[in-house]
Amino acid sequence: MNVHSEKDQGMWGSILIVIGGFIPYLGPIITLIGFVMLVLALKGIGDAVGEKRLFKYYLYSILTWIVLLVEIGIGIAILDKTNSKLVLFIMLFGAYVLIFLAIYFEKNVWENMYWITKTEEFKSVADWLWLGALLLIVLVGAILWLLARIYQIIAFSKMPISVEPRKEIDVNEYFGVVN
């Protein structure tokens, strides 16, 4: 299946997501456009190979990020009125749990992209995102997330323009077990 346009759309969407994070005022709009492009690219690739989880997991990740933003907004509003350390702890703990959940879904997307395209950089995206989530508490995680986004751009640029319909994953192959 030819996925040339989805490859380009995914790459440019990924670029816009990274660039949007550094541009004041218009950055969120640029990032949103990038997310839409990326969602459409993943949907197209998933449809081409018969893998619906790409779109579904990425959508779950985005929805979890939205819930996180709402949770933080509500937490800040309550914190302003109560100035309670307990509310602050609950808000931060809830945020951390939601970040892990969002990254879990997105990690699954990039691991599936690795299996579909055999592009090693997609596996690196999943690994760097997960490590970034684990190390977010010491702020190193944000740097690792940026590194993951850069690998995401590289992965889409190296991705083949043609992919085969997905076959069942051989668990032994995934873990490198030789029979």
TIRO-2110 file (N, C-alpha, C; in Angstrom, 1 decimal):
// TIRO-2110
0.8, -1.2, 0.0, N, 1, A
0.0, 0.0, 0.0, CA, 1, A
0.9, 1.2, 0.0, C, 1, A
0.5, 2.2, -0.9, N, 2, A
1.3, 3.4, -0.9, CA, 2, A
0.8, 4.4, 0.1, C, 2, A
1.7, 4.9, 1.0, N, 3, A
1.4, 5.8, 2.0, CA, 3, A
2.3, 7.0, 1.9, C, 3, A
2.7, 7.4, 0.7, N, 4, A
3.6, 8.5, 0.5, CA, 4, A
3.0, 9.8, 1.1, C, 4, A
1.7, 10.1, 0.8, N, 5, A
1.2, 11.4, 1.3, CA, 5, A
1.0, 11.3, 2.9, C, 5, A
0.7, 10.2, 3.4, N, 6, A
0.6, 10.1, 4.9, CA, 6, A
2.0, 10.2, 5.5, C, 6, A
3.0, 9.7, 4.9, N, 7, A
4.4, 9.9, 5.4, CA, 7, A
4.7, 11.4, 5.4, C, 7, A
4.5, 12.1, 4.4, N, 8, A
4.8, 13.5, 4.3, CA, 8, A
3.9, 14.3, 5.3, C, 8, A
2.6, 13.9, 5.4, N, 9, A
1.7, 14.6, 6.3, CA, 9, A
2.2, 14.4, 7.8, C, 9, A
2.6, 13.1, 8.1, N, 10, A
3.1, 12.8, 9.5, CA, 10, A
4.4, 13.6, 9.8, C, 10, A
5.3, 13.7, 8.8, N, 11, A
6.5, 14.4, 9.0, CA, 11, A
6.3, 15.9, 9.3, C, 11, A
5.4, 16.5, 8.4, N, 12, A
5.2, 17.9, 8.5, CA, 12, A
4.3, 18.2, 9.8, C, 12, A
3.4, 17.4, 10.1, N, 13, A
2.7, 17.5, 11.4, CA, 13, A
3.6, 17.5, 12.6, C, 13, A
4.5, 16.5, 12.5, N, 14, A
5.5, 16.4, 13.6, CA, 14, A
6.4, 17.6, 13.7, C, 14, A
6.8, 18.2, 12.6, N, 15, A
7.6, 19.4, 12.6, CA, 15, A
6.8, 20.6, 13.2, C, 15, A
5.5, 20.7, 12.8, N, 16, A
4.7, 21.8, 13.3, CA, 16, A
4.5, 21.7, 14.8, C, 16, A
4.4, 20.4, 15.3, N, 17, A
4.2, 20.2, 16.8, CA, 17, A
5.4, 20.7, 17.5, C, 17, A
6.6, 20.4, 17.0, N, 18, A
7.9, 20.9, 17.7, CA, 18, A
8.0, 22.4, 17.6, C, 18, A
7.8, 22.9, 16.4, N, 19, A
8.0, 24.4, 16.2, CA, 19, A
6.9, 25.1, 17.0, C, 19, A
5.7, 24.7, 17.1, N, 20, A
4.7, 25.4, 17.8, CA, 20, A
5.0, 25.5, 19.3, C, 20, A
5.8, 24.6, 19.8, N, 21, A
6.2, 24.7, 21.2, CA, 21, A
7.1, 25.9, 21.5, C, 21, A
7.7, 26.4, 20.5, N, 22, A
8.7, 27.5, 20.7, CA, 22, A
8.2, 28.9, 20.2, C, 22, A
7.0, 28.9, 19.7, N, 23, A
6.5, 30.2, 19.2, CA, 23, A
5.4, 30.8, 20.1, C, 23, A
5.7, 32.0, 20.6, N, 24, A
4.6, 32.6, 21.4, CA, 24, A
3.4, 33.0, 20.6, C, 24, A
2.3, 33.0, 21.3, N, 25, A
1.0, 33.5, 20.8, CA, 25, A
0.4, 32.5, 19.7, C, 25, A
1.1, 32.4, 18.6, N, 26, A
0.6, 31.5, 17.5, CA, 26, A
1.0, 30.0, 17.7, C, 26, A
1.9, 29.8, 18.6, N, 27, A
2.4, 28.4, 18.9, CA, 27, A
1.3, 27.4, 19.1, C, 27, A
0.3, 27.6, 20.0, N, 28, A
-0.7, 26.6, 20.2, CA, 28, A
-1.5, 26.3, 18.9, C, 28, A
-1.8, 27.3, 18.1, N, 29, A
-2.5, 27.1, 16.8, CA, 29, A
-1.7, 26.2, 15.9, C, 29, A
-0.4, 26.6, 15.8, N, 30, A
0.5, 25.8, 14.9, CA, 30, A
0.6, 24.3, 15.4, C, 30, A
0.7, 24.2, 16.7, N, 31, A
0.8, 22.8, 17.3, CA, 31, A
-0.5, 22.1, 17.1, C, 31, A
-1.6, 22.7, 17.2, N, 32, A
-2.9, 22.1, 16.9, CA, 32, A
-3.0, 21.6, 15.5, C, 32, A
-2.6, 22.4, 14.5, N, 33, A
-2.5, 22.0, 13.1, CA, 33, A
-1.7, 20.8, 12.9, C, 33, A
-0.5, 20.8, 13.6, N, 34, A
0.4, 19.7, 13.6, CA, 34, A
-0.2, 18.4, 14.1, C, 34, A
-1.0, 18.5, 15.2, N, 35, A
-1.6, 17.3, 15.8, CA, 35, A
-2.7, 16.8, 14.8, C, 35, A
-3.4, 17.7, 14.2, N, 36, A
-4.5, 17.3, 13.2, CA, 36, A
-3.8, 16.6, 12.0, C, 36, A
-2.7, 17.1, 11.5, N, 37, A
-2.0, 16.5, 10.4, CA, 37, A
-1.5, 15.1, 10.8, C, 37, A
-1.0, 15.0, 12.0, N, 38, A
-0.5, 13.7, 12.5, CA, 38, A
-1.6, 12.7, 12.7, C, 38, A
-2.7, 13.1, 13.3, N, 39, A
-3.8, 12.2, 13.4, CA, 39, A
-4.3, 11.7, 12.1, C, 39, A
-4.4, 12.6, 11.1, N, 40, A
-4.9, 12.1, 9.8, CA, 40, A
-3.8, 11.2, 9.1, C, 40, A
-2.6, 11.5, 9.3, N, 41, A
-1.5, 10.6, 8.8, CA, 41, A
-1.6, 9.2, 9.4, C, 41, A
-1.7, 9.1, 10.7, N, 42, A
-1.8, 7.9, 11.4, CA, 42, A
-3.1, 7.1, 11.0, C, 42, A
-4.2, 7.8, 10.8, N, 43, A
-5.5, 7.2, 10.4, CA, 43, A
-5.3, 6.6, 9.0, C, 43, A
-4.6, 7.4, 8.1, N, 44, A
-4.4, 6.9, 6.7, CA, 44, A
-3.5, 5.7, 6.7, C, 44, A
-2.4, 5.7, 7.5, N, 45, A
-1.5, 4.5, 7.5, CA, 45, A
-2.2, 3.3, 8.1, C, 45, A
-3.0, 3.6, 9.2, N, 46, A
-3.7, 2.5, 9.8, CA, 46, A
-4.7, 1.9, 8.9, C, 46, A
-5.5, 2.7, 8.2, N, 47, A
-6.4, 2.2, 7.2, CA, 47, A
-5.8, 1.4, 6.1, C, 47, A
-4.6, 1.9, 5.7, N, 48, A
-3.9, 1.2, 4.5, CA, 48, A
-3.4, -0.2, 4.9, C, 48, A
-3.1, -0.4, 6.2, N, 49, A
-2.6, -1.7, 6.6, CA, 49, A
-3.6, -2.5, 7.4, C, 49, A
-4.7, -1.9, 7.7, N, 50, A
-5.8, -2.6, 8.4, CA, 50, A
-5.5, -2.6, 9.9, C, 50, A
-4.8, -1.6, 10.4, N, 51, A
-4.5, -1.5, 11.8, CA, 51, A
-5.2, -0.3, 12.4, C, 51, A
-6.3, -0.5, 13.1, N, 52, A
-7.1, 0.6, 13.6, CA, 52, A
-6.6, 1.2, 14.9, C, 52, A
-5.6, 0.5, 15.5, N, 53, A
-5.1, 0.9, 16.8, CA, 53, A
-4.3, 2.2, 16.7, C, 53, A
-3.6, 2.4, 15.6, N, 54, A
-2.8, 3.6, 15.4, CA, 54, A
-3.7, 4.9, 15.8, C, 54, A
-4.8, 5.0, 15.0, N, 55, A
-5.6, 6.2, 15.2, CA, 55, A
-6.3, 6.2, 16.6, C, 55, A
-6.7, 5.0, 17.0, N, 56, A
-7.4, 4.9, 18.3, CA, 56, A
-6.5, 5.3, 19.5, C, 56, A
-5.3, 4.7, 19.5, N, 57, A
-4.4, 5.0, 20.6, CA, 57, A
-3.9, 6.4, 20.6, C, 57, A
-3.7, 7.0, 19.4, N, 58, A
-3.3, 8.4, 19.4, CA, 58, A
-4.4, 9.3, 19.9, C, 58, A
-5.6, 9.0, 19.5, N, 59, A
-6.8, 9.7, 19.9, CA, 59, A
-6.9, 9.6, 21.4, C, 59, A
-6.8, 8.4, 22.0, N, 60, A
-6.8, 8.3, 23.4, CA, 60, A
-5.7, 9.1, 24.1, C, 60, A
-4.6, 9.2, 23.5, N, 61, A
-3.5, 10.0, 24.1, CA, 61, A
-3.9, 11.5, 24.1, C, 61, A
-4.4, 12.0, 23.0, N, 62, A
-4.8, 13.4, 22.9, CA, 62, A
-5.9, 13.7, 23.9, C, 62, A
-6.9, 12.8, 24.0, N, 63, A
-8.0, 13.0, 25.0, CA, 63, A
-7.5, 13.0, 26.4, C, 63, A
-6.5, 12.1, 26.7, N, 64, A
-5.9, 12.1, 28.1, CA, 64, A
-5.2, 13.4, 28.4, C, 64, A
-4.5, 14.0, 27.3, N, 65, A
-3.8, 15.3, 27.5, CA, 65, A
-4.9, 16.4, 27.8, C, 65, A
-6.0, 16.3, 27.1, N, 66, A
-7.1, 17.3, 27.3, CA, 66, A
-7.6, 17.2, 28.8, C, 66, A
-7.8, 15.9, 29.2, N, 67, A
-8.3, 15.7, 30.6, CA, 67, A
-7.3, 16.3, 31.6, C, 67, A
-6.0, 16.1, 31.3, N, 68, A
-4.9, 16.6, 32.1, CA, 68, A
-5.0, 18.2, 32.2, C, 68, A
-5.2, 18.8, 31.1, N, 69, A
-5.4, 20.3, 31.1, CA, 69, A
-6.6, 20.7, 32.0, C, 69, A
-7.7, 20.0, 31.8, N, 70, A
-8.9, 20.4, 32.6, CA, 70, A
-8.6, 20.1, 34.1, C, 70, A
-7.9, 19.0, 34.4, N, 71, A
-7.6, 18.7, 35.8, CA, 71, A
-6.7, 19.8, 36.4, C, 71, A
-5.7, 20.2, 35.7, N, 72, A
-4.8, 21.3, 36.2, CA, 72, A
-5.6, 22.6, 36.4, C, 72, A
-6.4, 22.9, 35.4, N, 73, A
-7.2, 24.1, 35.6, CA, 73, A
-8.1, 24.1, 36.8, C, 73, A
-8.8, 23.0, 37.0, N, 74, A
-9.7, 22.9, 38.2, CA, 74, A
-8.8, 22.9, 39.5, C, 74, A
-7.7, 22.2, 39.4, N, 75, A
-6.8, 22.1, 40.6, CA, 75, A
-6.3, 23.5, 41.0, C, 75, A
-5.9, 24.3, 40.0, N, 76, A
-5.4, 25.6, 40.2, CA, 76, A
-6.6, 26.5, 40.8, C, 76, A
-7.8, 26.4, 40.3, N, 77, A
-8.9, 27.2, 40.8, CA, 77, A
-9.2, 26.8, 42.2, C, 77, A
-9.2, 25.6, 42.6, N, 78, A
-9.4, 25.1, 43.9, CA, 78, A
-8.2, 25.6, 44.8, C, 78, A
-7.0, 25.5, 44.3, N, 79, A
-5.9, 25.8, 45.1, CA, 79, A
-5.9, 27.3, 45.4, C, 79, A
-6.3, 28.2, 44.5, N, 80, A
-6.4, 29.6, 44.7, CA, 80, A
-7.3, 29.9, 45.8, C, 80, A
-8.4, 29.1, 46.0, N, 81, A
-9.4, 29.4, 47.0, CA, 81, A
-9.0, 28.8, 48.4, C, 81, A
-8.3, 27.7, 48.4, N, 82, A
-8.0, 27.0, 49.6, CA, 82, A
-6.6, 27.1, 50.1, C, 82, A
-5.7, 27.2, 49.2, N, 83, A
-4.2, 27.3, 49.5, CA, 83, A
-3.8, 26.0, 50.3, C, 83, A
-4.4, 24.9, 49.9, N, 84, A
-4.1, 23.6, 50.7, CA, 84, A
-3.0, 22.8, 50.0, C, 84, A
-2.1, 22.3, 50.9, N, 85, A
-1.1, 21.5, 50.4, CA, 85, A
-1.6, 20.1, 49.9, C, 85, A
-2.7, 19.7, 50.5, N, 86, A
-3.3, 18.4, 50.1, CA, 86, A
-3.9, 18.6, 48.7, C, 86, A
-4.5, 19.7, 48.4, N, 87, A
-5.0, 19.9, 47.0, CA, 87, A
-3.9, 20.0, 46.0, C, 87, A
-2.8, 20.6, 46.4, N, 88, A
-1.6, 20.7, 45.5, CA, 88, A
-1.1, 19.3, 45.3, C, 88, A
-1.0, 18.5, 46.3, N, 89, A
-0.4, 17.1, 46.2, CA, 89, A
-1.4, 16.3, 45.3, C, 89, A
-2.7, 16.3, 45.5, N, 90, A
-3.6, 15.6, 44.7, CA, 90, A
-3.6, 16.0, 43.2, C, 90, A
-3.4, 17.3, 43.0, N, 91, A
-3.4, 17.8, 41.6, CA, 91, A
-2.1, 17.3, 40.9, C, 91, A
-1.0, 17.4, 41.6, N, 92, A
0.3, 17.0, 41.0, CA, 92, A
0.3, 15.5, 40.8, C, 92, A
-0.2, 14.7, 41.7, N, 93, A
-0.2, 13.3, 41.6, CA, 93, A
-1.2, 12.9, 40.4, C, 93, A
-2.3, 13.5, 40.4, N, 94, A
-3.3, 13.2, 39.3, CA, 94, A
-2.7, 13.6, 37.9, C, 94, A
-1.9, 14.7, 37.9, N, 95, A
-1.3, 15.1, 36.6, CA, 95, A
-0.3, 14.1, 36.2, C, 95, A
0.5, 13.6, 37.1, N, 96, A
1.6, 12.6, 36.8, CA, 96, A
1.0, 11.3, 36.3, C, 96, A
-0.1, 10.9, 36.9, N, 97, A
-0.8, 9.7, 36.5, CA, 97, A
-1.4, 9.9, 35.1, C, 97, A
-2.0, 11.0, 34.8, N, 98, A
-2.5, 11.3, 33.5, CA, 98, A
-1.4, 11.4, 32.4, C, 98, A
-0.3, 12.0, 32.8, N, 99, A
0.8, 12.0, 31.8, CA, 99, A
1.3, 10.6, 31.5, C, 99, A
1.4, 9.7, 32.5, N, 100, A
1.8, 8.4, 32.2, CA, 100, A
0.8, 7.7, 31.3, C, 100, A
-0.5, 7.9, 31.5, N, 101, A
-1.5, 7.3, 30.7, CA, 101, A
-1.4, 7.8, 29.3, C, 101, A
-1.3, 9.1, 29.1, N, 102, A
-1.2, 9.6, 27.8, CA, 102, A
0.0, 9.1, 27.0, C, 102, A
1.2, 9.0, 27.7, N, 103, A
2.4, 8.5, 27.1, CA, 103, A
2.3, 7.0, 26.8, C, 103, A
1.6, 6.3, 27.7, N, 104, A
1.4, 4.9, 27.4, CA, 104, A
0.7, 4.6, 26.1, C, 104, A
-0.4, 5.4, 25.9, N, 105, A
-1.2, 5.3, 24.6, CA, 105, A
-0.3, 5.7, 23.4, C, 105, A
0.4, 6.8, 23.6, N, 106, A
1.3, 7.2, 22.4, CA, 106, A
2.4, 6.3, 22.2, C, 106, A
3.0, 5.7, 23.2, N, 107, A
4.1, 4.7, 23.1, CA, 107, A
3.6, 3.5, 22.3, C, 107, A
2.3, 3.1, 22.5, N, 108, A
1.8, 2.0, 21.7, CA, 108, A
1.7, 2.4, 20.2, C, 108, A
1.3, 3.6, 20.0, N, 109, A
1.3, 4.1, 18.6, CA, 109, A
2.6, 3.9, 17.9, C, 109, A
3.7, 4.4, 18.5, N, 110, A
5.0, 4.4, 17.9, CA, 110, A
5.5, 3.0, 17.8, C, 110, A
5.2, 2.1, 18.8, N, 111, A
5.7, 0.7, 18.6, CA, 111, A
4.9, 0.0, 17.5, C, 111, A
3.7, 0.3, 17.3, N, 112, A
2.9, -0.3, 16.2, CA, 112, A
3.5, 0.3, 14.9, C, 112, A
3.8, 1.6, 14.8, N, 113, A
4.4, 2.1, 13.6, CA, 113, A
5.7, 1.4, 13.3, C, 113, A
6.5, 1.1, 14.3, N, 114, A
7.7, 0.4, 14.1, CA, 114, A
7.4, -1.0, 13.4, C, 114, A
6.4, -1.7, 14.0, N, 115, A
6.1, -3.0, 13.4, CA, 115, A
5.5, -2.9, 12.0, C, 115, A
4.8, -1.9, 11.7, N, 116, A
4.2, -1.7, 10.4, CA, 116, A
5.3, -1.3, 9.4, C, 116, A
6.2, -0.4, 9.7, N, 117, A
7.1, 0.2, 8.7, CA, 117, A
8.5, -0.3, 8.8, C, 117, A
8.8, -1.0, 9.9, N, 118, A
10.2, -1.5, 10.2, CA, 118, A
11.2, -0.4, 10.2, C, 118, A
10.7, 0.8, 10.6, N, 119, A
11.6, 2.0, 10.7, CA, 119, A
12.0, 2.1, 12.2, C, 119, A
13.3, 1.8, 12.4, N, 120, A
13.8, 1.7, 13.8, CA, 120, A
13.5, 2.9, 14.6, C, 120, A
13.5, 4.1, 14.0, N, 121, A
13.4, 5.4, 14.7, CA, 121, A
12.0, 5.4, 15.4, C, 121, A
11.0, 4.8, 14.9, N, 122, A
9.7, 4.8, 15.6, CA, 122, A
9.8, 4.1, 16.9, C, 122, A
10.6, 3.0, 17.0, N, 123, A
10.8, 2.4, 18.3, CA, 123, A
11.6, 3.3, 19.2, C, 123, A
12.5, 4.1, 18.7, N, 124, A
13.2, 5.0, 19.5, CA, 124, A
12.3, 6.1, 20.1, C, 124, A
11.3, 6.5, 19.2, N, 125, A
10.3, 7.5, 19.7, CA, 125, A
9.6, 7.0, 20.9, C, 125, A
9.2, 5.7, 20.8, N, 126, A
8.4, 5.1, 22.0, CA, 126, A
9.3, 5.0, 23.2, C, 126, A
10.6, 4.6, 23.0, N, 127, A
11.5, 4.5, 24.1, CA, 127, A
11.8, 5.8, 24.8, C, 127, A
12.1, 6.8, 24.0, N, 128, A
12.4, 8.2, 24.6, CA, 128, A
11.2, 8.8, 25.2, C, 128, A
10.0, 8.6, 24.7, N, 129, A
8.8, 9.1, 25.3, CA, 129, A
8.6, 8.5, 26.7, C, 129, A
8.8, 7.2, 26.8, N, 130, A
8.5, 6.4, 28.0, CA, 130, A
9.6, 6.8, 29.0, C, 130, A
10.8, 6.9, 28.6, N, 131, A
11.9, 7.3, 29.5, CA, 131, A
11.7, 8.8, 30.0, C, 131, A
11.2, 9.6, 29.1, N, 132, A
10.9, 11.0, 29.5, CA, 132, A
9.8, 11.1, 30.5, C, 132, A
8.8, 10.2, 30.4, N, 133, A
7.7, 10.2, 31.4, CA, 133, A
8.2, 9.7, 32.7, C, 133, A
9.1, 8.7, 32.7, N, 134, A
9.7, 8.3, 34.0, CA, 134, A
10.6, 9.3, 34.7, C, 134, A
11.3, 10.1, 33.9, N, 135, A
12.2, 11.1, 34.4, CA, 135, A
11.6, 12.5, 34.5, C, 135, A
10.4, 12.6, 34.2, N, 136, A
9.7, 14.0, 34.2, CA, 136, A
9.8, 14.6, 35.6, C, 136, A
9.8, 13.8, 36.6, N, 137, A
9.8, 14.3, 38.0, CA, 137, A
11.1, 15.1, 38.3, C, 137, A
12.2, 14.8, 37.6, N, 138, A
13.5, 15.5, 37.7, CA, 138, A
13.7, 16.4, 36.6, C, 138, A
12.7, 16.7, 35.8, N, 139, A
12.7, 17.6, 34.7, CA, 139, A
13.6, 17.2, 33.5, C, 139, A
14.4, 16.2, 33.6, N, 140, A
15.1, 15.7, 32.5, CA, 140, A
14.2, 15.1, 31.4, C, 140, A
13.0, 14.7, 31.9, N, 141, A
12.0, 14.1, 31.0, CA, 141, A
11.6, 15.0, 29.9, C, 141, A
11.5, 16.3, 30.2, N, 142, A
11.1, 17.3, 29.1, CA, 142, A
12.1, 17.3, 28.0, C, 142, A
13.4, 17.2, 28.3, N, 143, A
14.4, 17.1, 27.3, CA, 143, A
14.3, 15.8, 26.4, C, 143, A
14.0, 14.7, 27.1, N, 144, A
13.9, 13.5, 26.4, CA, 144, A
12.6, 13.5, 25.5, C, 144, A
11.6, 14.1, 26.0, N, 145, A
10.4, 14.3, 25.1, CA, 145, A
10.7, 15.0, 23.9, C, 145, A
11.5, 16.1, 24.0, N, 146, A
11.9, 16.9, 22.8, CA, 146, A
12.7, 16.0, 21.9, C, 146, A
13.6, 15.2, 22.5, N, 147, A
14.4, 14.2, 21.7, CA, 147, A
13.5, 13.2, 21.0, C, 147, A
12.5, 12.8, 21.7, N, 148, A
11.5, 11.8, 21.0, CA, 148, A
10.8, 12.5, 19.9, C, 148, A
10.4, 13.7, 20.0, N, 149, A
9.8, 14.5, 18.9, CA, 149, A
10.7, 14.6, 17.7, C, 149, A
12.0, 14.8, 18.0, N, 150, A
12.9, 14.9, 16.9, CA, 150, A
13.1, 13.6, 16.2, C, 150, A
13.2, 12.5, 16.9, N, 151, A
13.2, 11.2, 16.4, CA, 151, A
11.9, 10.9, 15.6, C, 151, A
10.8, 11.4, 16.0, N, 152, A
9.5, 11.2, 15.3, CA, 152, A
9.6, 11.8, 13.9, C, 152, A
10.2, 13.0, 13.8, N, 153, A
10.4, 13.7, 12.5, CA, 153, A
11.3, 12.8, 11.6, C, 153, A
12.4, 12.4, 12.2, N, 154, A
13.3, 11.5, 11.5, CA, 154, A
12.7, 10.2, 11.0, C, 154, A
11.9, 9.6, 11.9, N, 155, A
11.2, 8.4, 11.6, CA, 155, A
10.3, 8.5, 10.4, C, 155, A
9.5, 9.6, 10.4, N, 156, A
8.6, 9.8, 9.2, CA, 156, A
9.4, 10.0, 8.0, C, 156, A
10.5, 10.7, 8.1, N, 157, A
11.3, 11.0, 6.9, CA, 157, A
12.0, 9.7, 6.3, C, 157, A
12.3, 8.8, 7.2, N, 158, A
12.9, 7.5, 6.8, CA, 158, A
11.9, 6.4, 6.5, C, 158, A
10.7, 6.6, 6.8, N, 159, A
9.7, 5.6, 6.6, CA, 159, A
9.5, 5.3, 5.1, C, 159, A
9.3, 4.0, 4.8, N, 160, A
9.1, 3.7, 3.4, CA, 160, A
7.7, 4.3, 2.9, C, 160, A
7.6, 4.5, 1.6, N, 161, A
6.4, 5.0, 1.0, CA, 161, A
5.4, 4.0, 0.8, C, 161, A
5.8, 2.7, 0.9, N, 162, A
4.9, 1.6, 0.7, CA, 162, A
5.0, 0.6, 1.9, C, 162, A
3.8, 0.2, 2.4, N, 163, A
3.8, -0.7, 3.5, CA, 163, A
2.9, -1.9, 3.2, C, 163, A
3.1, -3.0, 3.9, N, 164, A
2.3, -4.2, 3.7, CA, 164, A
1.2, -4.2, 4.7, C, 164, A
0.1, -4.9, 4.4, N, 165, A
-0.9, -5.1, 5.5, CA, 165, A
-0.3, -5.8, 6.7, C, 165, A
-0.7, -5.5, 7.8, N, 166, A
-0.1, -6.0, 9.1, CA, 166, A
-0.3, -7.5, 9.2, C, 166, A
0.7, -8.2, 9.6, N, 167, A
0.6, -9.6, 10.0, CA, 167, A
0.7, -9.7, 11.5, C, 167, A
0.4, -10.8, 12.0, N, 168, A
0.4, -11.1, 13.4, CA, 168, A
1.9, -10.9, 13.9, C, 168, A
2.0, -10.3, 15.1, N, 169, A
3.4, -10.0, 15.6, CA, 169, A
3.9, -11.3, 16.3, C, 169, A
5.1, -11.7, 15.9, N, 170, A
5.7, -12.9, 16.5, CA, 170, A
6.4, -12.4, 17.8, C, 170, A
5.9, -12.8, 18.9, N, 171, A
6.4, -12.3, 20.2, CA, 171, A
7.9, -12.6, 20.4, C, 171, A
8.4, -13.8, 19.9, N, 172, A
9.8, -14.1, 20.0, CA, 172, A
10.6, -13.1, 19.2, C, 172, A
10.1, -12.7, 18.0, N, 173, A
10.9, -11.8, 17.2, CA, 173, A
10.9, -10.4, 17.9, C, 173, A
9.9, -10.0, 18.5, N, 174, A
9.8, -8.7, 19.2, CA, 174, A
10.9, -8.7, 20.3, C, 174, A
11.0, -9.8, 21.1, N, 175, A
12.0, -9.8, 22.2, CA, 175, A
13.4, -10.3, 21.8, C, 175, A
13.5, -10.6, 20.5, N, 176, A
14.8, -11.0, 20.0, CA, 176, A
15.2, -12.5, 20.4, C, 176, A
14.2, -13.3, 20.6, N, 177, A
14.5, -14.7, 21.0, CA, 177, A
14.7, -15.5, 19.7, C, 177, A
15.8, -16.2, 19.7, N, 178, A
16.1, -17.0, 18.5, CA, 178, A
15.7, -18.5, 18.8, C, 178, A
15.0, -19.0, 17.8, N, 179, A
14.5, -20.4, 18.0, CA, 179, A
15.5, -21.4, 17.5, C, 179, A
END
